[in-house]
Each structure stands twice: as C-alpha cells, then as structure tokens.
C-alpha cells in the first residue's frame, strides 16, 4: 500500500495536466480528455480497493497464523511436560501403599490426558484447514510436518500412559493386590465402554471422521496393550479365586472386556464406512468445485464477441455443448446432495455444520455458474440474431444502392427534357427519390457501431462502409443541386422564346470578330488539360466567363448540338460554329460601313 501511495502524485499531476490541456482544446478533444481522466480515476480506485482488500486478507492470514502458532506451541509444550513426567516415574517399589498412590496419581493423569483430547482434535483440525488453504508448496510441506509431529507426539504420550498403567498393574499382581488390579481394569472398561456405544454417531466431514478413526486407533492400541495385563490378571485371579472370593468380580470384568472388544470391532467397521462416505463426499465436492472454478474462469476471459457469423456460430455451438455438460453435472451435484443428506441424518454433532455448509455452498455455486452460462448463451444468441438481421438489412441496402446508382447514371447520361410538363414530372420523381435516400441514410445510422470498425477480415464492416460512401454520393445536397438546375430550366422554358442556333452562332462569331479572338484561343482557354476535349459543364461555364451576352438555357441547347458522347472536342466545336456563309472581310467601303453599323447595333443590344 505504501508503494501505491507513492504514485498518487503522478495521478494528481496527470489530472492537472489534463485540466490545463482541456482549457486549450477543442470541444471534441475536451470530451476525449475527460473520458481518459475518468478511466484513469476508475482504474486507480479499483487498484486502491484491491490493495485494501489484499491488506485485509493478509492481516487476517497473519492473525490466523499467529493464533495457530500459539495453539500449536502451547499444546506441544504440554505434551513435552507430560512426556517428562512419564519418564520421571520409571521406578516402582514393592510397597503396596506406594503402588496404590502411584496408581491414583496415574489415574488423575489419565483423566487430565483425556480432557486434552478436544484440544488435540482442535489443533489437528486447525492445522489441516490452514494446510488446505495454503497456496505455496513450501507452506503446505511445513504445515504437513507440523501436523505429523504433533500427532506422533500425542500417540507417543498415549502409548507411554498405557505402558505405565500396565507396569502398575503388573506391580499390583506381584504384591498380591489382585482385587485392586481387577478394580482398575473394571474402572477403565467402564470409562471406555460409553465411548464405543453403537448409537454414538461417527459420520461427518473428512476431518472429523479422520480424527475419530485416529482416536479409535489409540483406544485399540491401549486395548491391545491391556490384553496382556488382563490375561496375567486372570491367571493370578484364578489362583487366589477360591480363597478370596473374586469369582464374581472376575466374571464381571471378563464379560465387560469381551463386550468392549466387540464394541471396538463394531466401531471400527462403522468408522470405516463413515470414512469411505466422507472421502467420497469430499472428493466429489472438490472435483465439482474445481470444475466450476475452471468453467467460471473460462467465462470471464471470453473477451469481445466475434464480428463474423461463422466464428459466432461456432462459439454458440460450444456454449450449447457447455450447457449440456452443465446439465450432465447436475446429476453429480444431486448425487453429492443426496450423499450429504444421508450423512446429515447420522452425522456427529461436530460435523453437522460443516456438511450442511458444504452441501449448501455447492448447490449455490452450481446455480450461480449455471446462471452465468445461460446468460452468456443468451448473449451469443442475441448477438447472432442481430448479426443475421444486420446482414439481411445490409444486403437489402446494397441491392437498393446498386439500383439507385444505375438509375442516377442513366439520368445523368440522358439529356434533360425541354418540355415543362416533363420537367415537372422529373422533379416530382426526384423529390421522392430524395426522401427514399433520407430513409436509407437513417437505416445506415441505425446499423450497429461495432460493424463500422476497420478491422482486418471484417467483411460486414467493409460492405457497410461502402454503402455509406455510395449514399453520400447521392446525398440530398447533391440531388438538390440537380433539382435547382431543372427548376431553372423550367423557368427558362416558360419565359424564354424558342432557341435558334443559327442566330446564336452568327452573334457569337460576330462577337469574336470584334474582340479579335479566334475559336482556337477560346477552346484552349476552356480546355485546361489541353487534351482537345471538354465537358458540357466546362463549356457552359467557360462561355459565361467570357462575358458573351447569352443565357444558361441557350448554352445548354448549344451543348446538346456539340455533344455526341458526353464530351465536346475541338473539331466538333469548330465545325459547328464555322460556315461558308460567314464573310467577315468586305471589299467595298459600303460593306465596311454596313459591317461597322451592324457591330454597333449588336453591342447596343
């Protein structure tokens, strides 16, 4: 967290620079800068929150580790003290009174050792839990060593306790205290028998059942070690039975011994069955959780959806297969739930909460992942549906554009009609076409934005951008320009008289003669690329730029006479304007005077 705080100044400097840059930028750049700053702030807040969460997690782990260390060391020190105490009392005298005192002290020690069993179980289970949560192999190995060490020490102390009891029983037999030895065996059997009750539940989670199995192994070891002492006690009791009246007591001890041995075997079988169920439940839960975690990680890292239909269909097919796999896994989940419920019916009180939480968390986890899979499948279906719908719209749009483009080409190549009624009909038709273009532009604007990205292999986006460019070429502004020309032509046709090319030609040639210009100079001035050909529009604009007194309508009519293939070449231009009837050089003075008068009148008009 300290290293993260050291970079806080960089964020503040970036914010200051962004504010200064926004004050000197255009409006669209300001929006972009603010968006980038917001993204930086969001990312920084997310990083800070993640750092705080990790600090809390590490602090919790540290406290847990310290708590475990204290518990383990405390119990380990007690075991060492118990071992030292057992090692200190090795010598046993032949004094019956002293032996009885040692036996009483040892019984007190056994009771105290029995009271430490919950501590041992808590420490072992604590160590197992931490080992399962450990992520580093070194930590797992170290915790496993600590667990084995504390278990071996506990087993050693319990074994030494049984050995000490056996020594004391043997000493009692040597000094003739058979009745005391029998009473000691009977007291131990009365203490052990309730622990082997057949009604005592032994099922639960794996940790609990493993602990019960370990505890039963310790009891079986003690029972096995006491068996030798009990046989020796039976032989000694038989010798003194007639004179001491120990027959009933020996018979009672023998019956209880046989009952305890039978209960021990029964409990072992029950523990084996419980351990098998616990291992099966734990294994199924771990496998299902690992499978769900892998599936969840795969769903989170799918990234952006493809923009082409084939990969999207393949992704949807794999998602459907995943959904079928989820339905198959539901049977496994139901099996685990049934197994958990069967364990709960006969569960040990200490394992009830663990099994119940395990079943509930697995069901919740499965339902959560199943919901994510369904949502992702629905997302893919919606994306595929939108893509197919967009493809159909794009095909329809392209078909319309091809028709519109060919129609415009035909209209542009065809000459405009000269009759007002025909022009009015053409104008009405073109207005309708403009409205249709407007609607098509709205269709293009409504296309998904991700199809417009210029990514490699994005055929859909390329086709859409081609449609947009074609629509721009026939935009309403372009159509309006053509309509203005047609409206002007309608007005000219209504107001102007019939056009006579011969009269126009004579006026134009006379005008050139007075200006001392030639047809070649005029054509070269209009033909800027000097290829001997000019367009109709270049012709009309070029003549109007010379200030020759004529009109747009007259020039359009002249261009219709000159034009044969969409262009006016030099030879057509000269051939149409020159005529053998033109004689601009007169031989008499009277002709010169008439020529000058005609020129003056022409200029005045």
C-alpha positions, 0 to 999 in steps of 0.5 A: 500500500505504501508503494501505491501511495507513492504514485498518487502524485503522478495521478494528481499531476496527470489530472492537472495536466489534463485540466490545463490541456482541456482549457486549450482544446477543442470541444471534441478533444475536451470530451476525449480528455475527460473520458481518459481522466475518468478511466484513469480515476476508475482504474486507480480506485479499483487498484486502491480497493484491491490493495485494501482488500489484499491488506485485509486478507493478509492481516487476517492470514497473519492473525490466523497464523499467529493464533495457530502458532500459539495453539500449536506451541502451547499444546506441544509444550504440554505434551513435552511436560507430560512426556517428562513426567512419564519418564520421571516415574520409571521406578516402582517399589514393592510397597503396596501403599506406594503402588496404590498412590502411584496408581491414583496419581496415574489415574488423575493423569489419565483423566487430565490426558483425556480432557486434552483430547478436544484440544488435540482434535482442535489443533489437528483440525486447525492445522489441516484447514490452514494446510488446505488453504495454503497456496505455496508448496513450501507452506503446505510441506511445513504445515504437513510436518507440523501436523505429523509431529504433533500427532506422533507426539500425542500417540507417543504420550498415549502409548507411554500412559498405557505402558505405565498403567500396565507396569502398575498393574503388573506391580499390583499382581506381584504384591498380591493386590489382585482385587485392586488390579481387577478394580482398575481394569473394571474402572477403565472398561467402564470409562471406555465402554460409553465411548464405543456405544453403537448409537454414538454417531461417527459420520461427518466431514473428512476431518472429523471422521479422520480424527475419530478413526485416529482416536479409535486407533489409540483406544485399540492400541491401549486395548491391545496393550491391556490384553496382556495385563488382563490375561496375567490378571486372570491367571493370578485371579484364578489362583487366589479365586477360591480363597478370596472370593473374586469369582464374581468380580472376575466374571464381571470384568471378563464379560465387560472386556469381551463386550468392549472388544466387540464394541471396538470391532463394531466401531471400527467397521462403522468408522470405516464406512463413515470414512469411505462416505466422507472421502467420497463426499469430499472428493466429489465436492472438490472435483465439482468445485474445481470444475466450476472454478475452471468453467467460471474462469473460462467465462470471464476471459471470453473477451469481445464477441466475434464480428463474423457469423461463422466464428459466432456460430461456432462459439454458440455451438460450444456454449450449447455443448457447455450447457449440456455438460452443465446439465450432465453435472447436475446429476453429480451435484444431486448425487453429492446432495443426496450423499450429504443428506444421508450423512446429515441424518447420522452425522456427529454433532461436530460435523453437522455444520460443516456438511450442511455448509458444504452441501449448501455452498455447492448447490449455490455455486452450481446455480450461480455458474449455471446462471452465468452460462445461460446468460452468456448463451443468451448473449451469443444468441442475441448477438447472432440474431442481430448479426443475421438481421444486420446482414439481411438489412445490409444486403437489402441496402446494397441491392437498393444502392446498386439500383439507385446508382444505375438509375442516377447514371442513366439520368445523368447520361440522358439529356434533360427534357425541354418540355415543362410538363416533363420537367415537372414530372422529373422533379416530382420523381426526384423529390421522392427519390430524395426522401427514399435516400433520407430513409436509407441514410437513417437505416445506415445510422441505425446499423450497429457501431461495432460493424463500422470498425476497420478491422482486418477480415471484417467483411460486414464492416467493409460492405457497410462502409461502402454503402455509406460512401455510395449514399453520400454520393447521392446525398440530398445536397447533391440531388438538390443541386440537380433539382435547382438546375431543372427548376431553372430550366423550367423557368427558362422554358416558360419565359424564354422564346424558342432557341435558334442556333443559327442566330446564336452562332452568327452573334457569337462569331460576330462577337469574336470578330470584334474582340479579335479572338479566334475559336482556337484561343477560346477552346484552349482557354476552356480546355485546361488539360489541353487534351482537345476535349471538354465537358458540357459543364466546362463549356457552359461555364467557360462561355459565361466567363467570357462575358458573351451576352447569352443565357444558361438555357441557350448554352445548354441547347448549344451543348446538346448540338456539340455533344455526341458522347458526353464530351465536346472536342475541338473539331466538333466545336469548330465545325459547328460554329464555322460556315461558308456563309460567314464573310467577315472581310468586305471589299467595298467601303459600303460593306465596311460601313454596313459591317461597322453599323451592324457591330454597333447595333449588336453591342447596343443590344 
